[in-house]
Amino acid sequence: MDRHTTRSAGLGFLAGLGLLLSSAAIAQDAAEPAQLRILGQCNGCVVAGLDLSGRRLTGVDLSESTIRDVDFSDANLNIAVFDDATLENVSFASANLTGASFVGALLINVSFENTILKAAVFDAAILEDTDLGRGISCNTQLPDDTTDSTECN
Protein backbone atom coordinates (compact mmCIF):
# COMPACT_ATOMS: atom_id res chain seq x y z
CA MET A 1 0.00 0.00 0.00
CA ASP A 2 1.30 3.44 -0.80
CA ARG A 3 1.22 6.40 1.59
CA HIS A 4 -1.74 8.00 -0.17
CA THR A 5 -3.95 4.90 0.24
CA THR A 6 -2.93 4.47 3.89
CA ARG A 7 -3.64 8.13 4.61
CA SER A 8 -7.08 7.96 2.92
CA ALA A 9 -7.96 4.81 4.85
CA GLY A 10 -6.89 6.47 8.09
CA LEU A 11 -9.01 9.54 7.38
CA GLY A 12 -11.99 7.35 6.53
CA PHE A 13 -11.56 5.44 9.78
CA LEU A 14 -11.39 8.67 11.80
CA ALA A 15 -14.47 10.09 10.06
CA GLY A 16 -16.39 6.87 10.76
CA LEU A 17 -15.28 6.85 14.38
CA GLY A 18 -16.36 10.48 14.79
CA LEU A 19 -19.78 9.70 13.32
CA LEU A 20 -20.17 6.69 15.60
CA LEU A 21 -19.24 8.67 18.72
CA SER A 22 -21.53 11.57 17.84
CA SER A 23 -24.49 9.25 17.25
CA ALA A 24 -23.82 7.51 20.58
CA ALA A 25 -23.97 10.87 22.34
CA ILE A 26 -27.25 11.72 20.63
CA ALA A 27 -28.74 8.39 21.71
CA GLN A 28 -28.26 9.35 25.35
CA ASP A 29 -30.48 12.44 25.06
CA ALA A 30 -34.14 11.48 25.06
CA ALA A 31 -35.46 15.01 24.75
CA GLU A 32 -37.71 13.96 21.88
CA PRO A 33 -40.59 11.55 22.54
CA ALA A 34 -39.95 9.88 19.16
CA GLN A 35 -36.64 8.54 20.48
CA LEU A 36 -38.52 6.36 22.99
CA ARG A 37 -40.23 3.50 21.22
CA ILE A 38 -41.26 -0.12 21.69
CA LEU A 39 -38.25 -2.22 22.68
CA GLY A 40 -36.11 0.93 22.61
CA GLN A 41 -32.95 1.10 24.65
CA CYS A 42 -31.90 4.31 26.33
CA ASN A 43 -29.61 3.33 29.19
CA GLY A 44 -28.33 6.29 31.18
CA CYS A 45 -30.57 8.77 29.37
CA VAL A 46 -31.94 11.98 30.79
CA VAL A 47 -35.68 12.12 30.14
CA ALA A 48 -37.30 15.32 31.41
CA GLY A 49 -40.45 17.35 30.92
CA LEU A 50 -42.14 15.02 28.42
CA ASP A 51 -45.77 14.05 27.95
CA LEU A 52 -45.66 10.38 26.98
CA SER A 53 -49.23 9.66 28.02
CA GLY A 54 -50.94 6.95 26.00
CA ARG A 55 -47.71 5.89 24.26
CA ARG A 56 -46.88 2.24 23.46
CA LEU A 57 -43.46 1.68 25.01
CA THR A 58 -43.49 -2.08 25.57
CA GLY A 59 -40.07 -3.35 26.64
CA VAL A 60 -38.38 0.06 26.66
CA ASP A 61 -35.11 -0.07 28.64
CA LEU A 62 -34.44 3.06 30.68
CA SER A 63 -31.96 1.47 33.08
CA GLU A 64 -29.72 3.91 34.95
CA SER A 65 -31.66 6.84 33.46
CA THR A 66 -32.79 10.03 35.16
CA ILE A 67 -36.50 10.60 34.53
CA ARG A 68 -38.03 13.84 35.84
CA ASP A 69 -41.37 15.55 35.31
CA VAL A 70 -42.62 12.94 32.84
CA ASP A 71 -46.25 11.89 32.29
CA PHE A 72 -46.62 8.19 31.39
CA SER A 73 -50.39 8.19 32.18
CA ASP A 74 -52.30 5.53 30.22
CA ALA A 75 -49.06 4.37 28.56
CA ASN A 76 -48.38 0.72 27.78
CA LEU A 77 -45.05 -0.09 29.45
CA ASN A 78 -45.27 -3.92 29.66
CA ILE A 79 -41.89 -5.43 30.58
CA ALA A 80 -40.25 -1.98 30.66
CA VAL A 81 -36.95 -1.78 32.56
CA PHE A 82 -36.21 1.07 34.98
CA ASP A 83 -33.44 -0.72 36.93
CA ASP A 84 -31.14 1.62 38.90
CA ALA A 85 -32.97 4.64 37.44
CA THR A 86 -33.97 7.80 39.29
CA LEU A 87 -37.61 8.80 38.75
CA GLU A 88 -38.87 12.08 40.20
CA ASN A 89 -42.28 13.72 39.75
CA VAL A 90 -43.41 11.00 37.35
CA SER A 91 -46.99 9.86 36.74
CA PHE A 92 -47.83 6.29 35.74
CA ALA A 93 -51.56 6.87 36.46
CA SER A 94 -53.65 4.19 34.73
CA ALA A 95 -50.58 2.90 32.86
CA ASN A 96 -49.88 -0.78 32.23
CA LEU A 97 -46.61 -1.81 33.90
CA THR A 98 -47.17 -5.58 33.79
CA GLY A 99 -43.80 -7.29 34.27
CA ALA A 100 -41.92 -3.98 34.55
CA SER A 101 -38.68 -3.90 36.56
CA PHE A 102 -37.64 -1.17 38.99
CA VAL A 103 -34.78 -3.08 40.67
CA GLY A 104 -32.63 -0.68 42.70
CA ALA A 105 -34.51 2.36 41.39
CA LEU A 106 -35.06 5.58 43.34
CA LEU A 107 -38.68 6.75 43.05
CA ILE A 108 -39.49 10.23 44.41
CA ASN A 109 -43.06 11.51 44.21
CA VAL A 110 -44.13 8.91 41.64
CA SER A 111 -47.85 8.27 41.07
CA PHE A 112 -49.09 4.72 40.53
CA GLU A 113 -52.81 5.49 40.85
CA ASN A 114 -54.82 2.75 39.07
CA THR A 115 -51.60 1.48 37.48
CA ILE A 116 -51.44 -2.20 36.54
CA LEU A 117 -48.44 -3.55 38.46
CA LYS A 118 -48.97 -7.27 37.84
CA ALA A 119 -45.68 -9.17 38.15
CA ALA A 120 -43.76 -5.90 38.43
CA VAL A 121 -40.52 -6.03 40.44
CA PHE A 122 -39.43 -3.34 42.91
CA ASP A 123 -36.61 -5.31 44.56
CA ALA A 124 -34.29 -2.97 46.53
CA ALA A 125 -36.13 0.09 45.18
CA ILE A 126 -36.24 3.20 47.35
CA LEU A 127 -39.64 4.91 47.51
CA GLU A 128 -40.00 8.50 48.74
CA ASP A 129 -43.47 10.07 48.68
CA THR A 130 -44.50 7.14 46.47
CA ASP A 131 -47.35 4.70 47.22
CA LEU A 132 -47.47 1.40 45.34
CA GLY A 133 -50.71 0.57 47.15
CA ARG A 134 -52.64 2.84 44.80
CA GLY A 135 -51.87 0.48 41.91
CA ILE A 136 -53.35 -2.87 40.93
CA SER A 137 -51.00 -5.57 42.22
CA CYS A 138 -50.80 -9.28 41.50
CA ASN A 139 -47.56 -11.15 42.16
CA THR A 140 -45.87 -7.76 42.53
CA GLN A 141 -42.50 -7.96 44.26
CA LEU A 142 -42.19 -5.10 46.75
CA PRO A 143 -38.99 -3.38 47.94
CA ASP A 144 -39.07 -5.28 51.25
CA ASP A 145 -38.90 -8.64 49.41
CA THR A 146 -42.56 -9.46 50.00
CA THR A 147 -45.11 -10.14 47.29
CA ASP A 148 -48.41 -8.29 46.95
CA SER A 149 -51.14 -10.38 45.35
CA THR A 150 -54.18 -8.47 46.60
CA GLU A 151 -55.67 -7.94 43.13
CA CYS A 152 -55.16 -11.42 41.63
CA ASN A 153 -58.31 -12.97 40.13
Secondary structure, 3 states (H helix, E strand, C coil): CCHHHHHHHHHHHHHHHHHHHHHHHHHCECCCHHHCCCCCECCCCEEECCECCCCECCCCECCCCEEECCECCCCECCCCECCCCEEEEEECCCCECCCCECCCCEEEEEECCCCECCCCECCCCEEECCCHHHCECCCEECCCCCEECCCCC
